[in-house]
Amino acid sequence: MFKGTALYEIFSMTGYWYKTFSTKTQNQIITKYCFGSDPKQYFLLYAPLEIDPTKPLILYYHGGGWLFGKPEIFAKKAAIFNKLGYQVIIPSYRKLPRYNYTHMREDLNLSLKKLQQLKKDGSLVFDKIILGGTSAGGHLVSLIYYHKAILEKYGFKQEDFIGLFLTAPPLDLSQMKHSPVLSLLAGKRSKQKFHDASPINYLSESAPIKIFCIHGTKDGLVQFKASETFLNHFEKKFPTLLTRINLKNYGHIQSASWAHTDNYLRQELIKFIQSCQ
């Protein structure tokens, strides 16, 4: 079984998902908000017992290959930031195979609309937002920031977002290997939907933002080039705003090890988030 293959990643996921599902957290206030009629159209607000309204809100999208996962099982990730005084929102979204990029884009839009509503009525107090996402979640959260026209339609400006942290993110879908999952998500490579679903296609028109990215060079699910091409373009435009950790000869799951271990990656991630304030 070789690193850099999907089979290797699938076997590596066992321990990660066991830790994700088995983790119990406490000292969090959890509130559910729906933004649509579908059962998957909601997000969870994880708040510390003592909220510091001067800290930015963290909006984090979970991974799972656009197929799996729900906000409830990622409470430990939220708890890492709750302990530092941050409020964390983890959205759910409609997933493959029944739904595709078009529906996920709609869910991104509806979540922004709900977030704006909660801010206006005082249910949620924040000024700035830090965005974050792992794997498929990194893809989706990047689409939130980089599609400037949609952001403005729902009452936000790119300047409202002060940081973007990403773990093994597919930011250039053209660099992904052909797979049934990618086809279900974005359709044929020659079609407009595939173009619209790829964050790199919005990079040139976007304002600068600080980015922190972790990716393994032997990732068998999200090819390393799928983030590298995006980040190379970004770094040419904004050389001082990128913090990149390339994990040499490591795969997909190792990039997300900060979720369960207080390791170097977590320490660097926290340092990045604190630098965004």
BELHUGI-V952027 format. One record per residue. RES is the residue in one small letter. SS is DSSP state (H for helix, E for strand, L for the rest). OMEGA is omega as a letter, one per 40 degrees, with the letter a starting at -180 (NA if undefined). D_CENTER is the distance of its C-alpha to the mean C-alpha in Angstrom with 1 decimal. Layout:
# BELHUGI-V952027
<<RES & SS & OMEGA & D_CENTER> <RES & SS & OMEGA & D_CENTER>>
This chain:
# BELHUGI-V952027
<<m & L & a & 28.7> <f & L & i & 27.1> <k & L & a & 23.9> <g & L & i & 21.9> <t & L & i & 22.7> <a & H & a & 20.8> <l & H & i & 23.5> <y & H & a & 23.0> <e & H & a & 19.3> <i & H & i & 20.3> <f & H & a & 22.9> <s & H & a & 20.7> <m & H & a & 18.3> <t & H & a & 21.2> <g & H & a & 21.1> <y & H & a & 17.3> <w & H & i & 17.4> <y & H & i & 20.7> <k & H & a & 19.4> <t & H & a & 16.4> <f & H & a & 18.9> <s & H & a & 21.8> <t & L & i & 20.4> <k & L & i & 22.0> <t & L & i & 21.1> <q & L & a & 23.2> <n & L & i & 23.7> <q & E & i & 20.9> <i & E & a & 21.6> <i & E & a & 19.6> <t & E & a & 19.9> <k & E & i & 19.0> <y & E & i & 18.8> <c & E & i & 19.3> <f & L & i & 18.5> <g & L & a & 20.4> <s & L & i & 23.1> <d & L & a & 21.2> <p & L & a & 20.6> <k & L & a & 16.9> <q & L & a & 16.5> <y & E & i & 15.8> <f & E & i & 13.6> <l & E & i & 14.7> <l & E & i & 15.4> <y & E & a & 15.9> <a & E & i & 18.5> <p & E & i & 20.7> <l & L & i & 24.4> <e & L & a & 25.1> <i & L & i & 22.8> <d & L & a & 23.0> <p & L & i & 22.6> <t & L & a & 22.6> <k & L & i & 19.3> <p & L & i & 16.2> <l & E & i & 14.0> <i & E & i & 10.5> <l & E & a & 8.1> <y & E & i & 5.3> <y & E & a & 4.0> <h & L & i & 5.9> <g & L & a & 7.2> <g & L & i & 10.9> <g & L & a & 11.8> <w & L & a & 11.5> <l & L & a & 14.5> <f & L & i & 14.1> <g & L & i & 12.8> <k & L & a & 13.0> <p & H & a & 12.1> <e & H & a & 15.5> <i & H & i & 15.0> <f & H & a & 12.3> <a & H & a & 14.7> <k & H & i & 15.3> <k & H & i & 12.0> <a & H & a & 12.7> <a & H & i & 16.2> <i & H & a & 15.6> <f & H & i & 14.7> <n & H & a & 17.2> <k & L & i & 19.9> <l & L & i & 19.4> <g & L & a & 19.9> <y & L & i & 16.5> <q & L & a & 15.7> <v & E & i & 12.3> <i & E & i & 11.2> <i & E & a & 9.3> <p & E & i & 10.0> <s & L & i & 11.6> <y & L & i & 12.1> <r & L & a & 15.0> <k & L & i & 14.8> <l & L & e & 17.0> <p & L & a & 19.9> <r & L & a & 21.2> <y & L & a & 18.6> <n & L & a & 17.0> <y & H & a & 15.0> <t & H & i & 17.5> <h & H & i & 16.9> <m & H & i & 13.1> <r & H & i & 13.6> <e & H & i & 16.2> <d & H & i & 14.0> <l & H & a & 11.6> <n & H & a & 14.9> <l & H & i & 16.5> <s & H & i & 13.8> <l & H & i & 14.4> <k & H & i & 18.1> <k & H & i & 18.1> <l & H & i & 16.4> <q & H & i & 19.1> <q & H & a & 21.7> <l & H & i & 21.0> <k & H & a & 21.3> <k & H & a & 24.5> <d & L & i & 26.2> <g & L & i & 25.4> <s & L & a & 23.5> <l & L & a & 20.6> <v & L & i & 21.5> <f & L & i & 19.3> <d & L & a & 19.8> <k & L & a & 16.8> <i & E & i & 13.0> <i & E & a & 10.5> <l & E & i & 6.9> <g & E & i & 4.3> <g & E & i & 1.5> <t & E & i & 4.7> <s & L & i & 6.9> <a & H & i & 7.0> <g & H & i & 3.6> <g & H & i & 3.2> <h & H & a & 6.3> <l & H & a & 6.1> <v & H & i & 4.6> <s & H & i & 7.1> <l & H & i & 9.6> <i & H & a & 9.7> <y & H & a & 10.8> <y & H & i & 12.8> <h & L & a & 14.8> <k & H & a & 17.2> <a & H & i & 19.7> <i & H & i & 17.6> <l & H & a & 16.3> <e & H & i & 20.0> <k & H & a & 21.1> <y & L & i & 19.3> <g & L & i & 20.6> <f & L & i & 18.1> <k & L & i & 18.6> <q & H & i & 16.3> <e & H & i & 18.3> <d & H & a & 16.9> <f & E & a & 13.7> <i & E & i & 14.6> <g & E & a & 11.8> <l & E & i & 8.5> <f & E & a & 7.4> <l & E & i & 6.0> <t & E & i & 7.5> <a & L & a & 9.6> <p & L & i & 7.8> <p & L & a & 10.2> <l & L & i & 10.9> <d & L & a & 14.5> <l & H & i & 15.4> <s & H & i & 19.0> <q & H & i & 18.6> <m & L & i & 17.5> <k & L & i & 20.5> <h & L & i & 22.0> <s & L & i & 21.1> <p & H & a & 21.7> <v & H & a & 18.0> <l & H & i & 17.3> <s & H & i & 20.5> <l & H & a & 19.6> <l & H & a & 16.3> <a & H & i & 17.8> <g & L & a & 21.5> <k & L & a & 23.9> <r & L & a & 22.9> <s & L & a & 25.8> <k & L & a & 24.7> <q & H & a & 23.1> <k & H & i & 20.3> <f & H & i & 19.1> <h & H & a & 19.3> <d & H & a & 17.5> <a & L & a & 14.5> <s & L & a & 14.0> <p & H & a & 12.3> <i & H & a & 15.0> <n & H & i & 17.6> <y & H & a & 16.6> <l & H & a & 16.6> <s & H & a & 20.3> <e & H & a & 20.5> <s & L & i & 17.9> <a & L & a & 18.7> <p & L & i & 17.8> <i & L & i & 14.9> <k & L & a & 14.5> <i & E & i & 12.0> <f & E & a & 11.5> <c & E & i & 10.7> <i & E & i & 12.0> <h & E & i & 13.2> <g & E & a & 16.3> <t & L & i & 19.1> <k & L & i & 20.2> <d & L & a & 17.1> <g & L & i & 18.7> <l & L & i & 15.8> <v & L & a & 13.7> <q & L & a & 16.5> <f & L & i & 16.4> <k & H & a & 17.7> <a & H & i & 14.7> <s & H & a & 13.0> <e & H & a & 16.4> <t & H & i & 17.9> <f & H & a & 15.3> <l & H & i & 15.5> <n & H & i & 19.2> <h & H & a & 19.6> <f & H & a & 17.6> <e & H & i & 19.7> <k & H & a & 22.8> <k & H & a & 22.2> <f & L & a & 20.8> <p & L & a & 22.1> <t & L & a & 21.7> <l & L & a & 18.1> <l & E & i & 16.4> <t & E & a & 16.1> <r & E & i & 15.7> <i & E & i & 16.4> <n & E & a & 17.6> <l & E & a & 18.6> <k & L & i & 21.9> <n & L & i & 22.8> <y & L & a & 19.9> <g & L & a & 17.8> <h & H & a & 14.4> <i & H & a & 14.8> <q & H & i & 16.2> <s & H & a & 13.2> <a & L & a & 11.6> <s & H & i & 15.1> <w & H & a & 14.2> <a & H & a & 13.2> <h & L & a & 16.9> <t & L & i & 19.0> <d & L & a & 19.8> <n & L & a & 19.9> <y & H & a & 19.8> <l & H & i & 16.1> <r & H & a & 15.5> <q & H & i & 18.3> <e & H & i & 17.0> <l & H & i & 13.5> <i & H & i & 15.5> <k & H & i & 17.9> <f & H & a & 15.3> <i & H & i & 14.1> <q & H & i & 17.8> <s & H & a & 18.7> <c & L & a & 16.7> <q & L & NA & 19.1>>
